[in-house]
C-alpha cells in the first residue's frame, strides 16, 4: 500500500472512531478516558522497564477504566 493510501485509511478510521464517541454519558466518558489514559501509562511504563507491553496496556486500561468509574461514582455522591 502506498504511503498516501495508508495515511488516508488511518485518518478515516480515526475519524470514524472519534465520531462514535459523541453521544456518551458522563459515566461512559469518564470510563473511556480513564481506560485510554491507563492504557497509555501501561504501555509507556512497561516499555521503559522492559516488560510485556501488551500486558501493561491491558492491565493499565483495566485499572484506568475502573478508576474512571470510581471517580464518576464519587462525583455523583455514591461513594465517600
C-alpha positions in Angstrom: 0.0 0.0 0.0 1.4 3.4 -0.8 2.1 5.9 1.9 -0.8 8.2 0.8 -3.3 5.4 0.9 -2.1 4.2 4.2 -2.5 7.8 5.7 -5.9 8.1 4.2 -7.0 4.8 5.8 -5.6 5.8 9.2 -7.3 9.3 9.1 -10.6 7.8 8.0 -10.5 5.1 10.8 -9.6 7.7 13.4 -12.5 10.0 12.3 -15.0 7.1 12.5 -13.8 6.0 15.9 -14.0 9.5 17.3 -17.4 10.2 15.8 -18.7 7.2 17.6 -17.9 8.8 21.0 -20.2 11.8 20.5 -23.3 10.6 22.4 -21.7 9.2 25.6 -23.0 9.9 29.1 -20.7 11.4 31.7 -20.0 7.9 33.2 -19.1 6.4 29.8 -16.9 9.4 29.0 -15.0 9.0 32.3 -14.6 5.3 32.0 -13.4 5.6 28.4 -10.9 8.4 29.1 -9.7 6.6 32.2 -9.1 3.4 30.2 -7.3 5.3 27.4 -5.1 7.1 29.9 -4.4 3.9 31.8 -3.5 2.1 28.5 -1.0 4.8 27.6 0.6 4.8 31.0 0.7 1.0 31.0 2.4 0.9 27.6 5.0 3.6 28.5 5.7 2.1 31.9 6.3 -1.4 30.6 8.3 -0.2 27.6 10.6 1.8 29.9 11.0 -1.1 32.4 11.4 -3.8 29.7 8.3 -5.7 30.5 5.5 -7.1 28.3 4.0 -4.1 26.5 0.7 -5.8 25.7 0.3 -6.9 29.3 1.0 -3.4 30.5 -1.6 -2.0 28.1 -4.3 -4.4 29.1 -3.7 -4.0 32.9 -3.3 -0.3 32.6 -6.5 0.0 30.6 -8.5 -2.1 33.1 -7.2 -0.1 36.1 -7.8 3.2 34.3 -11.4 2.3 33.4 -12.1 1.2 36.9 -10.6 4.4 38.3 -12.7 6.5 35.8 -15.8 4.7 37.1 -14.9 5.3 40.7 -14.3 9.0 40.1 -17.7 9.2 38.4 -19.4 7.5 41.3 -17.6 9.7 43.8 -18.7 12.9 42.0 -22.3 11.6 42.0 -22.1 11.2 45.7 -22.5 7.5 45.7 -19.0 6.9 47.2 -17.4 8.7 50.2 
